Amino acid sequence: MSLADKVLAINNDLPIRTDEPVHSGKVRSVYWLTDADSRRLIAENNYDVAPDAPLAIMVISDRISAFECIWHGEGGMNGVPGKGAALNAISNHWFKLFREQGLADSHILDVPHPLVWIVQKARPVMIEAICRQYITGSMWRSYVKGERDFCGIQIAEGLERDQKLPELLITPSTKGILTGIPGVPEVDDVNVSRTDIETNYEAFQFNSPADIDTYERLLGEGFDVISNELAKLDQIFVDTKFEFGYVTDSAGNEKLIYMDEVGTPDSSRIWDGPSYRDGKVVENSKEGFRQLLLNHFPDADILLDKNRMPERQALAADNALPEAVMMAVSDTYVSLAEKITGQPLVISDNPKAEILEILKEQYGLID
């Protein structure tokens, strides 16, 4: 069996019963179940959700995106072996710790397969919250240009690249295009201040101003849980993205939960501790793949300049990356997942066939 066979590259063509179009993102595809199947699964599995809650099957692929493009490797390797399973395993681990430590639940109800989640529909808070413990990446680039105000927070002078910040910095941005908010441009992913959120909490889909405090607490506590656990592995949690939403439990209580994925190499920067102490940054996240791409192509500006997007898309489509590159990324993801969970990561030989069998035989979702 070739490496390419172990990769789940296409995840939006499964014959799962649904009345809705399949929503396919850069990495995950979402299949909204029929009302009858949602109600049946809730009853059969005693999920702690409202009896009429819409459920979905979320299937993660092994595709890798960077600079808003999907990349592929030689030999028909249209993804990174083990990447999807690693991301799911890491998220599952952190979500479990959050629950055990009394922070908040997640949207995940069940894990039928290493590449599959059964999730409940949440009403999303329209914020992507970035937590930063070190000054690096885009924040550093802005700082060098003289910017000192980040989302309404004033940053000190004299900071150096990759330095630890005096305290955890929360820099929220809009999730999608929001309209009618004074001072907030109507474009996706624009930075906002806490004052913007407080003044327009309903536009960001918070139920109340008090929930903004809850969201900030869950950000800080969630970051600390992951940071403390990674420190035990001598890894540094540099920055990450959190997303939140509202769901209703079986008792009719509406609650704020964690959504999407948390603390993964796709949504976070993670640095090797010993290397950092020696004055060198070694990335154990997708940032390493981004750096590799910047070094791989002669004209790195194509990857950095959004005005050159057609050239960038052609670059991704026309260049199969060396197998060694794809396997180096695989090793980063798989080894990190195994360190975090303390368990060997199971990589399927034929992931699509396994998923179809489980969803048909155990969940009755395929005719």
C-alpha positions as CSV (number, residue, x, y, z in Angstrom):
1,M,0.0,0.0,0.0
2,S,1.4,3.4,-1.0
3,L,1.6,6.4,1.3
4,A,-0.9,8.2,-1.0
5,D,-3.5,5.5,-0.2
6,K,-3.3,6.3,3.5
7,V,-4.2,10.0,2.9
8,L,-7.8,11.1,3.0
9,A,-7.7,14.0,0.6
10,I,-11.4,14.2,-0.6
11,N,-13.8,14.2,2.3
12,N,-17.0,15.8,0.8
13,D,-18.2,12.8,-1.3
14,L,-19.3,10.4,1.4
15,P,-22.9,9.0,0.9
16,I,-24.1,10.1,4.3
17,R,-27.9,10.8,4.4
18,T,-28.4,14.5,4.4
19,D,-31.0,17.1,3.0
20,E,-28.4,19.9,3.0
21,P,-25.4,20.6,0.7
22,V,-22.1,19.4,2.2
23,H,-20.1,22.3,3.6
24,S,-16.5,21.8,2.7
25,G,-13.8,23.9,4.2
26,K,-10.0,23.9,3.6
27,V,-9.6,20.8,5.9
28,R,-13.0,19.7,7.3
29,S,-16.3,18.8,5.6
30,V,-19.6,19.0,7.4
31,Y,-22.7,16.8,6.7
32,W,-25.9,18.0,8.4
33,L,-28.0,15.1,9.3
34,T,-31.7,14.8,8.6
35,D,-34.0,15.8,11.5
36,A,-35.1,12.1,11.9
37,D,-31.4,10.9,12.1
38,S,-30.5,13.7,14.5
39,R,-33.4,12.8,16.9
40,R,-32.6,9.1,16.6
41,L,-28.9,9.4,17.4
42,I,-29.7,11.8,20.4
43,A,-32.2,9.2,21.8
44,E,-30.0,6.1,21.1
45,N,-26.8,7.6,22.5
46,N,-28.3,9.8,25.3
47,Y,-26.4,12.9,24.1
48,D,-26.8,15.8,26.5
49,V,-28.5,18.1,24.0
50,A,-32.0,19.3,23.2
51,P,-34.0,16.5,21.6
52,D,-34.5,18.6,18.4
53,A,-30.9,19.7,18.2
54,P,-29.4,19.5,14.6
55,L,-26.4,17.2,14.5
56,A,-23.7,16.9,11.9
57,I,-21.0,14.5,10.9
58,M,-17.7,16.3,10.6
59,V,-15.0,14.6,8.6
60,I,-11.4,15.9,8.7
61,S,-9.1,15.4,5.7
62,D,-5.4,15.1,5.6
63,R,-5.2,18.1,3.2
64,I,-2.7,20.9,4.2
65,S,-3.4,24.5,3.5
66,A,-1.0,27.4,3.9
67,F,-1.1,30.9,2.5
68,E,-4.8,30.3,1.6
69,C,-3.9,27.5,-0.8
70,I,-4.0,23.7,-0.7
71,W,-0.6,22.0,-1.3
72,H,0.2,18.5,-2.6
73,G,3.2,16.2,-2.9
74,E,4.8,13.8,-5.3
75,G,3.4,10.4,-6.1
76,G,-0.2,11.5,-5.8
77,M,0.1,12.5,-2.2
78,N,-2.7,15.0,-1.9
79,G,-2.3,15.5,1.8
80,V,-0.1,14.6,4.8
81,P,-0.3,11.1,6.2
82,G,-1.7,11.2,9.8
83,K,-2.4,14.9,9.8
84,G,-6.2,14.7,10.2
85,A,-6.0,12.0,12.9
86,A,-3.4,14.0,14.7
87,L,-5.4,17.2,14.7
88,N,-8.5,15.4,16.0
89,A,-6.6,13.5,18.7
90,I,-5.0,16.7,20.0
91,S,-8.3,18.6,20.0
92,N,-10.1,15.7,21.7
93,H,-7.4,15.7,24.4
94,W,-7.7,19.4,25.2
95,F,-11.5,19.4,25.1
96,K,-11.5,16.5,27.6
97,L,-9.2,18.4,29.9
98,F,-11.3,21.5,29.6
99,R,-14.4,19.5,30.7
100,E,-12.6,17.7,33.5
101,Q,-11.3,21.0,34.9
102,G,-14.7,22.6,34.8
103,L,-14.1,25.2,32.0
104,A,-16.7,24.5,29.3
105,D,-18.0,21.8,27.0
106,S,-17.3,21.6,23.2
107,H,-19.5,21.0,20.2
108,I,-18.3,17.3,20.0
109,L,-20.7,14.6,21.1
110,D,-19.1,11.5,19.8
111,V,-15.9,10.3,18.0
112,P,-16.8,7.3,15.8
113,H,-13.4,7.2,14.0
114,P,-10.1,9.0,14.4
115,L,-11.1,11.3,11.4
116,V,-14.7,11.8,12.4
117,W,-16.7,13.8,14.9
118,I,-20.4,13.9,15.6
119,V,-21.2,17.5,16.6
120,Q,-24.2,19.5,17.6
121,K,-25.0,22.7,15.8
122,A,-23.9,25.8,17.7
123,R,-24.8,29.4,17.2
124,P,-21.3,30.9,16.8
125,V,-19.9,34.0,18.5
126,M,-18.7,36.1,15.6
127,I,-15.1,36.4,16.9
128,E,-11.9,34.6,16.3
129,A,-9.9,35.1,19.5
130,I,-6.2,35.0,19.2
131,C,-4.2,34.6,22.5
132,R,-0.6,35.6,22.3
133,Q,2.1,34.8,24.9
134,Y,5.0,35.8,22.7
135,I,5.6,38.6,20.2
136,T,6.2,36.9,16.8
137,G,4.6,36.5,13.4
138,S,2.2,39.2,12.2
139,M,2.2,41.0,15.5
140,W,6.0,41.3,15.3
141,R,5.8,42.6,11.7
142,S,3.4,45.3,12.8
143,Y,5.4,46.2,15.9
144,V,8.6,46.7,13.8
145,K,6.6,49.1,11.7
146,G,5.8,51.2,14.8
147,E,2.4,49.9,15.8
148,R,1.9,49.9,19.5
149,D,-1.9,49.6,19.8
150,F,-3.2,46.1,19.3
151,C,-7.0,45.7,19.6
152,G,-7.1,48.7,21.9
153,I,-4.2,47.5,24.1
154,Q,-1.0,49.5,24.4
155,I,2.2,47.5,24.0
156,A,5.5,48.5,25.6
157,E,8.5,49.9,23.7
158,G,11.7,47.9,23.4
159,L,10.4,44.5,22.9
160,E,12.5,42.0,20.9
161,R,11.4,39.4,18.3
162,D,10.1,36.2,19.8
163,Q,10.2,37.7,23.3
164,K,7.7,36.6,26.0
165,L,5.1,39.2,26.6
166,P,4.5,40.5,30.2
167,E,1.0,39.0,30.2
168,L,-1.3,37.0,27.9
169,L,-2.5,39.3,25.1
170,I,-6.0,38.7,23.6
171,T,-6.4,40.1,20.1
172,P,-9.9,39.3,18.8
173,S,-10.9,39.7,15.1
174,T,-14.2,39.4,13.3
175,K,-15.4,36.0,12.1
176,G,-17.0,36.7,8.8
177,I,-18.2,40.1,7.5
178,L,-20.1,42.0,10.2
179,T,-22.2,45.0,9.2
180,G,-23.4,48.1,11.0
181,I,-20.7,48.2,13.7
182,P,-19.2,51.8,14.1
183,G,-15.5,51.9,13.4
184,V,-15.3,48.2,12.3
185,P,-14.7,47.8,8.5
186,E,-17.2,45.4,6.8
187,V,-14.5,42.9,5.8
188,D,-13.6,39.4,7.2
189,D,-10.9,39.0,9.9
190,V,-10.5,42.6,11.0
191,N,-9.1,43.3,14.5
192,V,-11.6,44.6,17.1
193,S,-11.2,46.0,20.7
194,R,-12.9,44.8,23.8
195,T,-14.8,48.1,23.7
196,D,-16.1,47.3,20.2
197,I,-17.3,44.0,21.5
198,E,-18.9,45.4,24.7
199,T,-20.7,48.3,22.8
200,N,-22.0,46.0,20.1
201,Y,-22.2,42.6,21.9
202,E,-25.4,41.6,20.1
203,A,-23.8,42.1,16.7
204,F,-21.1,39.7,17.7
205,Q,-23.9,37.3,18.8
206,F,-23.2,37.4,22.6
207,N,-26.3,36.9,24.7
208,S,-25.3,39.4,27.3
209,P,-22.4,41.7,28.3
210,A,-21.7,39.2,31.1
211,D,-20.9,36.5,28.6
212,I,-18.0,38.7,27.3
213,D,-16.4,38.2,30.7
214,T,-17.1,34.4,30.5
215,Y,-15.5,34.3,27.1
216,E,-12.4,36.1,28.3
217,R,-12.2,33.8,31.3
218,L,-12.5,30.7,29.1
219,L,-9.8,32.1,26.8
220,G,-7.3,32.6,29.5
221,E,-8.1,29.4,31.4
222,G,-8.1,27.4,28.2
223,F,-4.7,28.8,27.2
224,D,-3.2,28.1,30.6
225,V,-4.4,24.5,30.6
226,I,-2.7,23.8,27.3
227,S,0.4,25.9,28.1
228,N,0.9,24.1,31.4
229,E,0.5,20.6,29.8
230,L,2.9,21.5,26.9
231,A,5.4,22.8,29.4
232,K,5.6,19.3,30.9
233,L,6.7,18.1,27.4
234,D,9.2,21.1,27.3
235,Q,7.2,22.7,24.5
236,I,6.2,26.4,24.5
237,F,2.6,27.4,23.7
238,V,3.2,30.6,21.8
239,D,-0.2,31.7,20.5
240,T,-3.4,30.1,19.4
241,K,-6.9,30.7,18.1
242,F,-10.2,30.0,20.0
243,E,-13.8,30.1,18.8
244,F,-17.0,29.9,20.8
245,G,-20.7,29.3,20.3
246,Y,-23.9,28.7,22.2
247,V,-25.8,25.4,22.5
248,T,-28.7,24.1,24.5
249,D,-28.4,21.0,26.7
250,S,-31.0,18.4,27.4
251,A,-32.3,20.3,30.4
252,G,-32.9,23.4,28.2
253,N,-30.0,25.4,29.5
254,E,-28.2,27.6,26.9
255,K,-24.4,27.6,27.5
256,L,-21.2,29.0,25.9
257,I,-18.9,26.3,24.6
258,Y,-15.6,25.9,22.8
259,M,-15.9,25.3,19.0
260,D,-13.8,24.3,16.0
261,E,-10.5,22.9,17.1
262,V,-8.2,23.9,20.0
263,G,-4.4,23.8,20.7
264,T,-3.5,22.1,17.4
265,P,-0.5,22.6,15.2
266,D,-2.9,24.1,12.6
267,S,-4.4,26.7,15.0
268,S,-1.4,27.4,17.2
269,R,2.3,28.1,17.3
270,I,4.2,25.7,19.4
271,W,8.0,26.0,19.9
272,D,10.6,23.5,21.1
273,G,11.6,24.5,24.6
274,P,15.3,23.4,24.6
275,S,15.9,25.1,21.2
276,Y,14.3,28.4,22.4
277,R,16.5,28.5,25.5
278,D,19.5,28.1,23.1
279,G,18.3,31.2,21.2
280,K,16.8,29.3,18.2
281,V,13.1,29.0,17.3
282,V,12.1,25.5,16.1
283,E,8.5,25.3,15.1
284,N,6.4,22.3,16.0
285,S,3.3,23.5,14.1
286,K,2.1,24.4,10.7
287,E,4.3,27.5,10.9
288,G,7.2,25.3,10.2
289,F,5.5,24.3,6.9
290,R,4.9,27.9,6.0
291,Q,8.6,28.7,6.6
292,L,9.6,25.7,4.5
293,L,7.4,27.0,1.6
294,L,9.0,30.5,1.9
295,N,12.4,28.9,1.6
296,H,11.4,26.4,-1.1
297,F,10.3,28.9,-3.8
298,P,12.7,31.5,-5.3
299,D,10.1,34.3,-5.1
300,A,8.7,34.2,-1.6
301,D,6.8,37.4,-2.2
302,I,4.2,35.5,-4.1
303,L,3.2,33.7,-0.9
304,L,3.1,36.9,1.2
305,D,1.5,39.4,-1.2
306,K,-2.3,39.0,-1.3
307,N,-2.4,40.9,-4.6
308,R,-0.5,38.0,-6.2
309,M,-3.1,35.4,-5.3
310,P,-3.6,34.0,-8.9
311,E,0.2,33.4,-9.1
312,R,0.1,31.8,-5.6
313,Q,-2.7,29.5,-6.6
314,A,-0.9,28.5,-9.7
315,L,2.2,27.8,-7.6
316,A,0.3,25.5,-5.3
317,A,-1.5,23.7,-8.2
318,D,1.6,23.3,-10.4
319,N,4.2,22.2,-7.9
320,A,4.2,18.8,-6.3
321,L,6.3,19.1,-3.1
322,P,9.0,16.5,-2.5
323,E,7.8,13.4,-0.6
324,A,10.4,14.2,2.1
325,V,8.7,17.5,2.7
326,M,5.3,16.0,3.2
327,M,6.7,13.3,5.5
328,A,8.6,15.9,7.6
329,V,5.3,17.6,8.2
330,S,3.7,14.3,8.9
331,D,6.3,13.6,11.6
332,T,5.7,17.0,13.2
333,Y,2.0,16.4,13.5
334,V,2.1,12.7,14.5
335,S,4.9,12.9,17.0
336,L,3.3,16.0,18.7
337,A,-0.1,14.1,18.9
338,E,1.6,11.1,20.5
339,K,3.5,13.2,23.0
340,I,0.3,15.2,24.0
341,T,-2.0,12.2,24.3
342,G,0.5,9.7,25.5
343,Q,-0.9,7.2,23.0
344,P,0.3,5.9,19.6
345,L,-1.6,7.5,16.7
346,V,-3.5,5.0,14.6
347,I,-3.2,5.9,10.9
348,S,-5.7,4.1,8.7
349,D,-4.6,2.1,5.7
350,N,-7.9,2.8,4.0
351,P,-9.6,5.7,5.9
352,K,-12.6,6.2,3.6
353,A,-13.6,2.5,3.7
354,E,-13.3,2.4,7.5
355,I,-15.4,5.6,7.9
356,L,-18.2,4.3,5.6
357,E,-18.4,0.9,7.4
358,I,-18.6,2.5,10.9
359,L,-21.2,5.1,9.9
360,K,-23.3,2.5,8.2
361,E,-23.1,-0.4,10.7
362,Q,-22.9,1.5,14.0
363,Y,-24.8,4.7,13.3
364,G,-27.1,3.8,10.4
365,L,-26.4,6.9,8.4
366,I,-25.6,5.4,5.0
367,D,-28.3,3.6,3.0
